[in-house]
Amino acid sequence: MVRLSVAFIALLAVPQAMAQVVTPVTPVAAEVTVVPGEIEAPPPGADDLDEPVPDNPYYDDRSTAAAVIESFYNAISRSEYLRAWSYFAHADSADQQADFEAFAAGYQDTASVQLVVGPEITEGAAGTIYYTIAAAIEATRTDGSTESFAGCYTLRLSQPAIQAAPPFEPMAITEGELSTAEGKLEDILPGSCEAP
């Protein structure tokens, strides 16, 4: 399993090297998904609720690479750092608590994140499916300042049908390379990412 570097953990504090952008191989989803830090309208049926709908409702979906990245940034926007950490593949080690604490500290001043993702590219190998997906984010800090980043994520899913012993391993992020960028999210989104 891939271990996160401190540089990636503090992504919003320290710019990263730009991820290599290449021509798409085989996109799985062609749509661009925008996940705002706040929603403007309540979900269907919210009128029937006694309690107000939160500005940034809980979202946890691990069915596609785009959904995992959206869920990750939903957790960051909600300051749910352990949930955000859970979207990454982690090696079993005694240092996991220290790694998590460094990860969480890297996002302490992040108030919300807007996200745009590009098409997923998949590749299978020996019972495992690898995904790459382009992403662009605008992070709003607690002081109101904003900074944008763009780059690529790599994710991995061991074929669910061949997983026969607990615990089940869901799709997880194995790598992320984003660097600072300027412009509208749709404009800074890389056209594609290198296949895994």
N, C-alpha and C positions, 0 to 999 in steps of 0.2 A: 504494500500500500504506500501511497505517496505521503510524505510528511510536509506540512506547510512550512515555508520559510518565514522568518520574522519579517522580512521585507514585504512578503505578500500579505501577511497578517495585518500590517499597518498600511495597507493599500491606500487608504484615504489620506494618510499623512505624508507618505513618501512616494513620488512618482516612480513607476516601474518602466522597464524597457518595453518598447512597443512590440506587440505580438506581430509575427509575420502574417501578412495578408496575401492570400493566393486566390486563384480562380476556384469557384465552387466545384466540388466533385459531384455529389448527388444530393441535392437538398431534399429533406424529408418534408419540411413545412416551408412554404414560400411566404407566408404572412409575417408581417412585423407586429409584434405584440408590445403594447405600451402598458406599463404598470405604474400608475401614478402613486406618489407618496400619500396622497389623500384622494378619496373618491368624492365626486360632486353630488351624486344622487344615491339614496339608499337602495339596497337590493330589493327585488320584488317581494311583496308581502311584509315589508318593514313597517308599513302603516299600522299593522295589527299588533306591533310590539309595544309593551308598556315602557320599555327602556329605550333610550336613543341608540341608534346604530353608531358604532365608533367610526371616526374618520378613516381609520386604517384597519379594517376587519382582518381577523386571523385568516391566513391562507397557507395551506400546506398540501402540496400536490407533487408527487414524485413519479408521475406517469410518463413525462417527456423531459428532455433536457431543458427546454424552455420553461416548463413548469417548475423544475428544480431551481433554476436561477431566479425565477420570479418569487418562489417561496423563500429562498435565501434572503433576498432584499426586503421582502415583507417582514421577515424576522428582524433584520437590522433596523428597519424603520420603526418597529415596535419595541426595540431595545431588548429583544429576546435572544440574547447572545448564545446561550446554550443550544437553542433550536437552530440558530444560524450555523453554529459549529457542526451540528449533526448532519448537514447537507454535504460535508466533506468526508472523503475516505481517510481513515486514520489508522496508523500502525499501532498495535498494542505496545504500550511502553509505560514506564513509571513516570515519564515526564508529561503525560497527557494533561494533567491539571495545570502545570506551568504553561504548556502550550496554549491551553484554552484561555487562561488568564491574560496572556499576551495578546491573543486574538481579540478578546473582548475589549481590552484597553485600547486597541487600535480603532474601535468604533464608538468610544464613549462620547465623543463630541458630534456624532452624526444624528441629526434630528429626523431626516427622512431621505428617501432615495427615489428618484424617478428612473425608470429603466426602459430601454428599447432593445429587443433581441432580434437577430436575423435568423436565416434558415438553419436547421440542424443538418449536419453531415454525419452519416453513420458508417461504421466499418466493423465487421464481425471478425473475431479471431478466437478459435479454440474454446467455444462456450461462453465467450464474453463479447459484449457489444460496446464499442467505444463511440462517443459522440463528441463533436466539436460544435460550438455555437458562438457567433459574434454577439457582443453586448456593448452598449453604451449607457452610461449612467450619469445622472447629475445628482450629486450629494449636497444636501443642505445641512449645514452645521448648526449647532445650537445657538451660535451667535448671529445666525441669519446669512452668513456668507455661503457661496456655492462654489463647487468645483466639479468639472466634468472629466470622465475617464472613458476610454474605449479600448477594446481588445477582444480576447478570445478565452473561452473556458473549454476544458476537456472534462468529460464525464465518463463513467464506466458503469456497466450493469452486467453482473454475472447472470447468465440465463436463469430466470426463475424456475423453469421446469427441471433443471438439474441440481438446484440447491436442495439438499435432502437432510441437512443437519442444522439445528439452530445455532446462532441466531440468523434470521434471514437478512441478507445484505441488499438493501434497496439501491437504486441508481444513486451515484454519489459523484461529487466534484473531485477530480484528482489533480487538477491544475488550473490556474487562472493567471493570465498575463494581461494586465491593463495598464495604460499609461495616461497621463493627463492629456486632454484635448480641449479645443475650443470650438464652439459652434453649436447649432441645434443638434439634438440627439440623433435625429434621422440622418443628418449630414456627416456626423463623425462615426457612425456605425460602420465598422469594416464590412466590405462587400462580401467577404467570406473568411474562413479560417482554414488553416492546413488540416487535412485529414489526419486523424490520430495514427 
